[in-house]
Amino acid sequence: MPIPASFEGRLKVPAIAAPMFLTSGPDLVVEACLNGVIGTFPALNQRSTEGFVEWLEEIEGRLAGQDAAPYGVNLIVHRSNPRLEADLEQVVKHKVPLVITSLGAVPELVKAVHSYGGLVFHDVINRRHAEKAAEAGVDGIIAVSAGAGGHAGNMSPFALVQEIRQVFDGTVILAGSISTGAQVAAARLMGADLAYLGTRFLATKESMVQPEYKAMVRDTRVADIVYTSKVSGVNANFLRPSVDAAGLDLDSTEAHAGLDMENEAKAWKSVWSAGHGVGAIDDEPSAAELCQRLSSEYREAMHKACNDEFGQ
Ligand SMILES: Cc1cc2nc3c(=O)[nH]c(=O)nc-3n(C[C@H](O)[C@H](O)[C@H](O)COP(=O)(O)O)c2cc1C
């Protein structure tokens, strides 16, 4: 299945600005949407459900009557997230167009979002999780491949998209080190419908992280990214200089027992996450500039692909 019908004609490039803890807020979401990219944020970026509702109202207000891409909210479906029920209630009340779930794929949640015409995309790092998500009735599966920022997988994007396509005929979204419009085009050519970009949006003017973090994203390369479960209990990619600055010795540090949202919140404040895509990033544009650039790079790459000498 291609891009959902409710998104048609509203995107300038087939891409989502992925939800990022401590990073994405209303400014990033609104600027992405106004420039033809689906903007998203994690509900937990606000400290309470009341704060989450304030952001929903602000985003809805700023996008009202505009020619804009839909926006989305990320919900962490895990027992250590005590806000899930209350946040979901607000998602339904506000008819959030896109809900991105992480960790648990739950049929009841999918039903609740479908009740008002919303869509659910779920992120996975392997085929087994994709099968479970498909069973839960999600509309889209996000293939989080090796090299993605945040909780990344360890599979090649080529292998993962292919295997997910074998078990799912909904929308497939590819994540992992996508930083340019040509890479968005490559994701489409290899079988994904949409691309999912996190790290690239970390280094934008509207991203809420501190200037030192953005500078580190600009200054580092793939060799500076470390994949470890020892920061929070779940395998994720982090910027090595931030691990060193926090005084963490990964060789001697004991791994945490498993995922716990409280651990995550603490850990991610001092150790900064980013994916292998950092090597392609050396500036800090506004989100609007970035989306426009992605769109023109995408068109150029697709034009080249159509005229490829081996494709004739
Ligand atoms: C700093 C940071 C924070 C993130 N926080 C979340 C989050 O709260 N929820 C979520 O579903 N994914 C989160 N992610 C993962 C992204 O949504 C996305 O899957 C990933 O960034 C895509 O790979 P890329 O960074 O290589 O573009 C985070 C990623 C980064 C870099």
PDBQT file of the ligand as one rigid body, heavy atoms in Angstrom, charges set to zero:
ROOT
HETATM    1  C1  LIG A 401      17.631  12.349  20.464  1.00  0.00    +0.000 C 
HETATM    2  C2  LIG A 401      16.644  11.333  20.000  1.00  0.00    +0.000 A 
HETATM    3  C3  LIG A 401      15.514  11.089  20.760  1.00  0.00    +0.000 A 
HETATM    4  C4  LIG A 401      14.567  10.147  20.334  1.00  0.00    +0.000 A 
HETATM    5  N1  LIG A 401      13.435   9.965  21.084  1.00  0.00    +0.000 NA
HETATM    6  C5  LIG A 401      12.448   9.139  20.631  1.00  0.00    +0.000 A 
HETATM    7  C6  LIG A 401      11.225   9.040  21.319  1.00  0.00    +0.000 A 
HETATM    8  O1  LIG A 401      10.987   9.680  22.335  1.00  0.00    +0.000 OA
HETATM    9  N2  LIG A 401      10.290   8.201  20.821  1.00  0.00    +0.000 N 
HETATM   10  C7  LIG A 401      10.493   7.479  19.665  1.00  0.00    +0.000 A 
HETATM   11  O2  LIG A 401       9.618   6.741  19.241  1.00  0.00    +0.000 OA
HETATM   12  N3  LIG A 401      11.675   7.564  18.999  1.00  0.00    +0.000 NA
HETATM   13  C8  LIG A 401      12.630   8.392  19.450  1.00  0.00    +0.000 A 
HETATM   14  N4  LIG A 401      13.820   8.519  18.731  1.00  0.00    +0.000 N 
HETATM   15  C9  LIG A 401      13.977   7.776  17.471  1.00  0.00    +0.000 C 
HETATM   16  C10 LIG A 401      13.445   8.570  16.289  1.00  0.00    +0.000 C 
HETATM   17  O3  LIG A 401      12.058   8.752  16.386  1.00  0.00    +0.000 OA
HETATM   18  C11 LIG A 401      13.793   7.877  14.949  1.00  0.00    +0.000 C 
HETATM   19  O4  LIG A 401      13.411   6.538  14.972  1.00  0.00    +0.000 OA
HETATM   20  C12 LIG A 401      15.272   7.926  14.620  1.00  0.00    +0.000 C 
HETATM   21  O5  LIG A 401      15.826   9.161  14.995  1.00  0.00    +0.000 OA
HETATM   22  C13 LIG A 401      15.494   7.702  13.124  1.00  0.00    +0.000 C 
HETATM   23  O6  LIG A 401      16.842   7.529  12.824  1.00  0.00    +0.000 OA
HETATM   24  P1  LIG A 401      17.856   8.738  12.458  1.00  0.00    +0.000 P 
HETATM   25  O7  LIG A 401      18.085   9.450  13.753  1.00  0.00    +0.000 OA
HETATM   26  O8  LIG A 401      19.062   8.027  11.990  1.00  0.00    +0.000 OA
HETATM   27  O9  LIG A 401      17.211   9.609  11.450  1.00  0.00    +0.000 OA
HETATM   28  C14 LIG A 401      14.782   9.428  19.143  1.00  0.00    +0.000 A 
HETATM   29  C15 LIG A 401      15.936   9.681  18.386  1.00  0.00    +0.000 A 
HETATM   30  C16 LIG A 401      16.855  10.620  18.792  1.00  0.00    +0.000 A 
HETATM   31  C17 LIG A 401      18.060  10.903  17.951  1.00  0.00    +0.000 C 
ENDROOT
TORSDOF 0
